Amino acid sequence: MQITIRHCHSCGFGPRAAGLAAYIEDALDLKVTREHGSLGQFDVIVDGKVIASRQRGAPGGGWPQPEQVIASIEALQQQGSKPGG
């Protein structure tokens, strides 16, 4: 499972990305990579699919909440462990 947090560097989102990456790594024992994205971007991407986004993550937009990100990753892990998943 490949997890990436793509964030706007010039917006100062680096510390938030680092914090969320550490939270995911501690909670799930998975490696998270961080990379610079476009202006205003803060997306959590798992295996190429955006699972949370600052712009799309909450009703009307908002920051992805760590607990919701963990729940989404765990759901994807369970889907992947099913036969044919």
N, C-alpha and C positions, 0 to 999 in steps of 0.2 A: 504494500500500500504506500503510495507516494503522496505526501502531504506538503503543500506549499502555501505560504502566506505571501501574496504579492501586494506590495504596498507602495504608496507615494512617498518617496524619500524626501523630496523638497517640501512636502507638507508637514514633515516632522512625525510621521506615523511609525518610524523605526522602533522607538521604545514600546509602543503598544503592540507591534508585531512581535517583538522579542518576548514580551510578557505572555502573550497568547501562545507562542511557540513553546515556551518553557512549561506553561500550564498543560498543554497537550502532551508534551514529552513526559512530564511527571505522572499525569493521570493514566496514560495509555501505553507508556514505554515504547513510543514510536518516534522516529526521527522526523523532524519538521525542518524544511528548508525555507529560507526567506529570500525574496528577490524584489528588486525595485520594479514598480509598475508605473502606470500612467498617472497623470495629475488627478488627485482625489481618490485614487483607487485603494481599496483595502479588501481583498478577497481571500477567502480560504478555499483552496482547491485540493480536491482529493481525486487522484487518478484521472486528472484532466477535467473534472467536473466541479464547477463552482457550487459549494455547499452553503456558503455564507458570504455576504457582501455588505459593506457599509452602505452601499446605495440600494441594495435589494434585500438586505438581511432582516429587516424588521418592517412592520407596517409603516409605510411612508418613509422608509429608509432608517438607518441607525447603525450603530456599531454592533457587530456580531457578539453575542454574549457567550462567554467561555462554556458555560454549562450546555447551551444549545449546540455549540460546535461539537463538544464531546459526544452528546447524544446522537448527532448526525453521523459522526464517524463510527460510533459503535453500531448504529443501524446498518451502515455500509459493510462493516466487518461481518455482521451476522448474515447479511445477504450473500456475501462472498463465500461464506462457509457452507451454504446450502448446496446440495447437488444441483448442478446446472446453473449455479449463481455466479 
